[in-house]
Amino acid sequence: MSAPAVTPVTRVIDQARVDAYAQYGKDPNPIHRETPEAYAGPFGKPVAHGMLVLALASEAMAGAFGRAWAEGGTLKIRWRSPAFPPVRVTARCTPKSAVDGLLTYDVVCEDEAGEALLTGTATVRP
Amino acid sequence: MSVAFTFETLARGDVIPFSLTITAEEIAGYLSATGEDPARWRDAVPPLLLAAFMVGGLLARVPIPLEVMHTGQEIEARRAVRPGEPLDVRITVAALSQRRGATIAQFEAEAFSGEESVFVSRISVLAPPPVEAGQG
């Protein structure tokens, strides 16, 4: 069995989406919102939640594998660059290997310029 | 909620426990924020939502300085979690080190349903070196 292709997920992450994620993702850190703390913080302006960017990679894997992703999927990533809203993010999961039924994918979330915001690997056993 | 820990005084081996039950309404809100189609998540909690709420549980119990950066994340789903299923979460300070003045911490968060381990999340953060007086 070879690892099947996974359809990329592309979405605009704008400030409204970041604000909604702050509420519903339970991460109210003010550096993600239009606050004085964000402009005085390490990035000098609001930055999207890394977990919001990563959610697109999880969505791509869930789209390809459905419940198997929730039953036994894994992700291991590192963030490479901050994502400043508004940003058009694409999550790509590229087949890497298929060994004894375990499918492994290279994962990247990149901005519209092709800069990697995060990289890593995902595995699933369909 | 009382705060029993601070980021500055965390020690390797510290355990931060809490209970977590994710409702269908919380799933709907989360998916409306991320933009994902909710149709596939009617009977299971999205794995990344679970990881996010574990991070949220950590942030609610350990005040994290604004300059601390979330640098890495691992998730490991062991089975699907159902909406409304009560979980016990244990977050352990798995590693704590200093490098060139920066503090690097790793947290291992594990969710249990009864005695069954259902989900693991590993969270890496980096706190930059303190800015000396007169700098920045």
Interface residues (C-beta under 8 A of the other chain):
Chain A: R11 R17 A20 Y21 Q23 Y24 G25 K26 D27 N29 P30 I31 E37 G41 P42 G50 M51 L52 L54 A55 L56 S58 E59 A62 G63 G66 R67 W69 A70 E71 G72 G73 T74 L75 K76 I77 R78 W79
Chain B: E26 G29 Y30 S32 A33 T34 G35 E36 R40 A44 V45 P46 P47 L48 L49 A51 A52 F53 V55 G56 G57 L59 A60 I64 L66 E67 M69 H70 T71 G72 Q73 E74 I75 E76 A77 R78 R79 A80 V81 S124 P128
